[in-house]
Amino acid sequence: MAVTEEALRGVLDGLVESGNAELRDMSQAGLESYWFFRWDDKHSLEQNIYEFHDMLELYGSWCRRWEEMHRGSCCVVERVRDTYLMPKIRELAARIRGTV
């Protein structure tokens, strides 16, 4: 069976739509399942911050997509920053300060 460009496009479109539907049906609280950072005491402070940064960008992209689907694009940057990202940054800062 030959793979055609049309068939491939159909599969990829289906995957994208499935992912969009899953995100659209998710509750706001469900976005927490996209937060993957875990502090690792075996790593240096710098390595943990680096990994935190990567995970924060990934999490922020999911949160932005969810916010745009549910609340539109107006002020989405501020909503994502204040609602999702700043709490994660505060948690990291508290851990580094030793107040966790």
Salt bridges, closest charged atoms under 4 A:
GLU5 OE2 - ARG9 NH2 2.79
GLU17 OE2 - ARG24 NH2 2.80
GLU32 OE2 - LYS88 NZ 2.44
ASP40 OD2 - HIS43 NE2 3.66
GLU51 OE2 - HIS43 ND1 3.42
ASP54 OD1 - HIS53 ND1 3.74
GLU57 OE2 - HIS53 NE2 3.43
GLU67 OE2 - ARG71 NH1 2.78
GLU67 OE1 - ARG79 NE 2.64
GLU68 OE2 - ARG64 NE 3.00
ASP82 OD1 - ARG81 NE 2.71
